[in-house]
Amino acid sequence: MNPVRVLFFAAYRDLAQQSALELELADGANVADLRQLLAERFPALAKSIPTALVAINKEYAFDQDRIPEQAEIAIFPPVSGGESDFPEFFAITEDALDLDALLERITLSSTGAACVFTGMVRGQTERDQPHETVYLEYQAYQPMAEAKMRQVAAEIRQCWSAVQGIAIVQRVGRLYPRTPTVLIACTAAHRDTGVFEAARYGIDRLKEIVPVWKKEVGPKGEEWVEGDYIPKRDD
């Protein structure tokens, strides 16, 4: 038998009513086998487990992948790197975002431009389905999230070689309207070197592959907000 540890995140934690589980799998079991076992053990998961994302030892895994011994397996919904000679900073934190401190980490003496994107909790949503938000509850699979942030930075550098520093920081916990939730910052010598496009790519890519989720709580109830991007094997 193969002992493994299973971690549940976001809506799957709610459905399983626990955050972690020790399991014994048959030798040679793959991800599809694990899905079936979890559906049988947790009937509340049966409907959604076929579309859950799975990571084994902090890397995305797929149904045909065999599960190694003593693996750490994460179960989560779609989410809403290499070394560099330039400064980089990546973090999952419960602390308030300090723009000046973050820019200081990724600024060189040759830096003349910085592009910063900051997402915020919106108290009133007017488009699509208008509604009020009392607060958001953010959750992350931290070790994998920070590894995927490094991957996003590496992808940025492949496309925009003039970018110097990169910072990607996500807040977690309970956050109220008008509170910054995420920060993507890119620096360069000049503003016409791709920093605008790089920062935009950073936030878009974070929404695809970095395992961070949010629960939206309002006057009418609460709901996990899930994305629709399904990672590919090379993500």
Order of alpha helices (4+ residues) and beta strands (2+ residues): beta-alpha-beta-alpha-beta-beta-beta-beta-alpha-beta-beta-beta-beta-alpha-beta-beta-beta-alpha-beta-beta
